[in-house]
Amino acid sequence: MSINTQSVSAPRSGENTWLWLLKIVTGGLLVILLGIHLVVNHFMDEKGLLTYADVVAYYQNPIIPIMEISFLAAVVTHSLTGLRGIVLDLKPSRIFLRVFDVILVIAGVSVIVYGIWLVLVIVSKG
């Protein structure tokens, strides 16, 4: 019995194995972290986190900021590597891809740094 290799997930042309693996790992993490996020944020308390004071109190648990920052990093990383994969399907020039990679890294780092700062600000309010 032969295996149809076209149905097996593999890196695209122009995508190295580490980026491909990062996309796969962050996808799995997203499923887990999204489930935890939804349960903890929306189902643990009957009324949910409706006010700023509720959110500040929620973030005083040391596990919550770590979970939320991990969730943010996984979302940003997975979405940007996915966007890069879409661009790879368009067969861009090498120069365009290098510039696009720099833009994605700057955008990703900026969003994650801003998110970490925001979490730390909320934690400091408690």
Rosetta silent file (secondary structure, phi, psi, omega in degrees, C-alpha in Angstrom):
SEQUENCE: MSINTQSVSAPRSGENTWLWLLKIVTGGLLVILLGIHLVVNHFMDEKGLLTYADVVAYYQNPIIPIMEISFLAAVVTHSLTGLRGIVLDLKPSRIFLRVFDVILVIAGVSVIVYGIWLVLVIVSKG
SCORE:     score description
SCORE:     0.000 S_00000001
   1 L     0.000  127.734 -179.702    0.000    0.000    0.000 S_00000001
   2 L   -97.832  154.013  179.391    1.506    3.356   -0.992 S_00000001
   3 L   -98.392  133.414  176.007    1.103    6.629    0.830 S_00000001
   4 L   -76.643  103.371 -175.178   -0.178    9.656   -1.040 S_00000001
   5 H   -71.271  -14.688  178.630    2.608   12.121   -0.246 S_00000001
   6 H   -73.081  -21.270 -179.679    0.559   15.076   -1.474 S_00000001
   7 H   -90.806   -8.086  179.693   -1.761   14.754    1.523 S_00000001
   8 L   -84.584  132.113 -179.654    1.105   14.740    4.035 S_00000001
   9 L   -69.653  133.931  179.949    1.848   18.139    5.546 S_00000001
  10 L  -152.931  160.665  178.280    5.306   19.410    4.671 S_00000001
  11 L   -59.916  145.098  175.935    7.109   22.731    4.354 S_00000001
  12 L   -76.926  167.142  172.682    6.313   24.774    1.258 S_00000001
  13 L   -64.525  126.416 -177.984    8.942   25.842   -1.199 S_00000001
  14 L    94.141   -2.959  179.635   10.680   28.807    0.436 S_00000001
  15 L  -116.184  120.126 -179.234    9.650   27.765    3.952 S_00000001
  16 L   -77.362  167.544 -175.264   12.298   26.095    6.065 S_00000001
  17 H   -62.347  -35.713 -177.765   11.552   23.186    8.360 S_00000001
  18 H   -67.590  -40.269  176.650   11.833   25.286   11.534 S_00000001
  19 H   -66.324  -41.442  178.301    9.187   27.788   10.398 S_00000001
  20 H   -61.736  -46.350  179.625    6.918   24.970    9.318 S_00000001
  21 H   -63.851  -39.606  177.268    7.391   23.193   12.655 S_00000001
  22 H   -59.660  -42.478  178.898    6.772   26.473   14.519 S_00000001
  23 H   -63.952  -41.456 -179.978    3.477   26.888   12.649 S_00000001
  24 H   -66.629  -45.732 -178.681    2.423   23.330   13.489 S_00000001
  25 H   -65.562  -44.501  179.951    3.371   23.632   17.188 S_00000001
  26 H   -66.841  -30.452  175.344    1.677   27.021   17.631 S_00000001
  27 H   -62.917  -44.470  176.513   -1.451   25.638   15.966 S_00000001
  28 H   -64.737  -42.719  177.075   -1.629   22.883   18.556 S_00000001
  29 H   -60.398  -38.329 -179.814   -0.915   25.337   21.368 S_00000001
  30 H   -61.465  -40.854  179.062   -3.716   27.566   20.103 S_00000001
  31 H   -61.021  -46.489 -178.917   -6.260   24.786   20.432 S_00000001
  32 H   -67.198  -51.155 -175.762   -5.207   24.135   24.032 S_00000001
  33 H   -67.881  -34.633  176.761   -4.789   27.777   25.088 S_00000001
  34 H   -65.244  -41.789  176.780   -8.014   28.900   23.411 S_00000001
  35 H   -59.843  -47.156  178.426   -9.915   26.200   25.258 S_00000001
  36 H   -62.593  -45.047 -179.328   -8.392   27.251   28.582 S_00000001
  37 H   -58.383  -47.791 -178.620   -8.963   30.936   27.783 S_00000001
  38 H   -64.187  -45.124 -178.989  -12.640   30.405   26.951 S_00000001
  39 H   -64.001  -50.319 -174.935  -13.349   28.265   30.005 S_00000001
  40 H   -68.698  -42.257 -176.127  -11.498   30.499   32.473 S_00000001
  41 H   -79.202  -29.654 -169.535  -12.658   33.849   31.060 S_00000001
  42 H  -119.835  -16.815 -175.088  -16.240   33.042   30.188 S_00000001
  43 H  -120.325  -13.720 -178.402  -17.469   30.014   32.084 S_00000001
  44 L   -72.007  -36.111  178.924  -15.792   29.991   35.522 S_00000001
  45 L  -111.967  135.472 -176.377  -17.857   32.897   36.797 S_00000001
  46 L   -57.056  -38.691 -177.972  -21.565   33.022   36.009 S_00000001
  47 L   -92.732  -10.206  179.929  -21.453   36.685   35.001 S_00000001
  48 L    78.932 -173.441  178.554  -17.997   36.585   33.361 S_00000001
  49 L   -94.469   88.739 -171.974  -15.376   39.315   33.482 S_00000001
  50 L   -94.772  -24.267 -176.299  -17.614   42.304   32.814 S_00000001
  51 L  -119.291  162.923  176.681  -15.788   45.180   34.487 S_00000001
  52 H   -59.978  -39.384  179.214  -12.254   46.491   34.553 S_00000001
  53 H   -62.701  -37.453  176.641  -12.100   45.674   38.283 S_00000001
  54 H   -62.786  -42.695 -179.514  -13.038   42.051   37.490 S_00000001
  55 H   -65.912  -44.397  179.576  -10.213   41.833   34.944 S_00000001
  56 H   -61.231  -43.743  178.511   -7.666   43.389   37.335 S_00000001
  57 H   -63.883  -40.111  179.659   -8.672   40.951   40.081 S_00000001
  58 H   -61.938  -40.182 -177.732   -8.494   38.042   37.620 S_00000001
  59 L   -75.475   -3.741  178.696   -4.950   38.999   36.571 S_00000001
  60 L   -76.399  -18.575  172.721   -3.709   38.874   40.171 S_00000001
  61 L   -71.894  122.360 -174.242   -3.431   35.096   39.892 S_00000001
  62 L   -62.194  -21.069  179.996    0.206   34.633   38.704 S_00000001
  63 H   -75.539  -31.141 -175.169   -0.744   31.868   36.264 S_00000001
  64 H   -63.468  -49.770  178.413   -3.183   34.078   34.317 S_00000001
  65 H   -59.348  -37.995  178.832   -0.662   36.619   32.942 S_00000001
  66 H   -64.425  -43.313  179.513    1.620   33.772   31.856 S_00000001
  67 H   -63.905  -44.926 -177.455   -1.293   32.009   30.151 S_00000001
  68 H   -68.216  -38.831  177.407   -2.526   35.166   28.410 S_00000001
  69 H   -66.812  -40.492  177.121    0.975   36.152   27.197 S_00000001
  70 H   -62.893  -41.484  177.949    1.522   32.600   25.906 S_00000001
  71 H   -61.746  -46.550  178.449   -1.836   32.763   24.128 S_00000001
  72 H   -59.981  -47.604 -178.778   -0.922   36.110   22.549 S_00000001
  73 H   -62.088  -40.669  179.139    2.500   34.858   21.419 S_00000001
  74 H   -66.147  -42.903  179.905    0.967   31.703   19.912 S_00000001
  75 H   -62.632  -48.976 -177.310   -1.757   33.665   18.070 S_00000001
  76 H   -64.009  -47.065 -178.082    0.660   36.222   16.641 S_00000001
  77 H   -63.135  -46.677 -178.831    3.290   33.644   15.662 S_00000001
  78 H   -64.845  -42.589 -178.225    0.800   31.261   14.065 S_00000001
  79 H   -68.007  -39.664 -178.804   -1.035   33.995   12.183 S_00000001
  80 H   -73.147  -36.194  175.067    2.125   35.615   10.820 S_00000001
  81 H   -69.137  -32.728  174.655    3.682   32.312    9.724 S_00000001
  82 H   -66.879  -41.633  176.940    0.349   31.470    8.086 S_00000001
  83 H   -62.270  -40.527  177.393    0.307   34.841    6.314 S_00000001
  84 H   -62.810  -38.684  177.363    3.849   34.190    5.122 S_00000001
  85 H   -62.542  -38.809  177.049    2.692   30.820    3.793 S_00000001
  86 H   -63.469  -43.641  178.681   -0.064   32.505    1.816 S_00000001
  87 H   -63.753  -37.554  177.656    2.464   34.924    0.323 S_00000001
  88 H   -60.754  -33.611  177.483    4.728   31.966   -0.561 S_00000001
  89 H   -63.205  -23.166  179.823    1.859   30.509   -2.606 S_00000001
  90 L   -85.321    0.205  178.131    2.028   33.658   -4.755 S_00000001
  91 L    54.861   60.049 -179.011    5.674   32.862   -5.660 S_00000001
  92 L   -74.130  163.985  175.208    7.187   36.235   -4.668 S_00000001
  93 L   -69.462  161.359 -179.424   10.693   37.320   -5.591 S_00000001
  94 H   -62.910  -39.327 -179.457   13.464   36.650   -3.100 S_00000001
  95 H   -65.366  -46.188  178.642   13.898   40.365   -2.390 S_00000001
  96 H   -59.151  -42.996 -178.060   10.188   40.872   -1.738 S_00000001
  97 H   -64.300  -38.944  177.919   10.147   37.858    0.587 S_00000001
  98 H   -64.867  -43.571  178.013   13.101   39.180    2.598 S_00000001
  99 H   -64.284  -43.365  179.497   11.454   42.595    3.002 S_00000001
 100 H   -62.442  -40.236  177.269    8.147   40.925    3.897 S_00000001
 101 H   -60.574  -43.135  179.140    9.917   38.742    6.481 S_00000001
 102 H   -63.217  -43.644  179.058   11.418   41.825    8.132 S_00000001
 103 H   -61.687  -43.615  179.461    8.008   43.522    8.200 S_00000001
 104 H   -63.628  -41.875  179.584    6.412   40.416    9.744 S_00000001
 105 H   -64.657  -45.515  179.479    9.110   40.138   12.416 S_00000001
 106 H   -62.043  -45.224  179.917    8.821   43.837   13.316 S_00000001
 107 H   -63.828  -45.958 -178.653    5.024   43.635   13.438 S_00000001
 108 H   -62.900  -47.331  179.237    5.039   40.417   15.457 S_00000001
 109 H   -63.801  -41.368  179.868    7.588   41.610   17.998 S_00000001
 110 H   -61.083  -45.874 -178.836    5.788   44.959   18.329 S_00000001
 111 H   -65.391  -42.803 -179.460    2.407   43.334   18.993 S_00000001
 112 H   -67.285  -42.269  177.984    3.843   40.860   21.502 S_00000001
 113 H   -62.942  -43.261  177.540    5.831   43.558   23.342 S_00000001
 114 H   -61.777  -42.999  179.041    2.741   45.771   23.491 S_00000001
 115 H   -63.148  -41.436  177.120    0.664   42.848   24.783 S_00000001
 116 H   -63.369  -44.518  178.201    3.222   42.032   27.481 S_00000001
 117 H   -58.561  -45.168 -178.833    3.316   45.700   28.509 S_00000001
 118 H   -63.053  -43.100  177.528   -0.486   45.790   28.698 S_00000001
 119 H   -61.372  -43.764  179.921   -0.626   42.635   30.824 S_00000001
 120 H   -65.354  -35.461  175.939    2.002   44.061   33.180 S_00000001
 121 H   -63.890  -45.191  179.976    0.065   47.331   33.472 S_00000001
 122 H   -63.757  -42.908  179.051   -3.117   45.433   34.376 S_00000001
 123 H   -61.729  -38.732 -177.527   -1.243   43.289   36.898 S_00000001
 124 H   -69.964  -16.873 -179.248    0.282   46.396   38.511 S_00000001
 125 L   -77.341  -13.451 -175.719   -3.189   47.886   39.101 S_00000001
 126 L   -80.983    0.000    0.000   -4.077   45.165   41.613 S_00000001
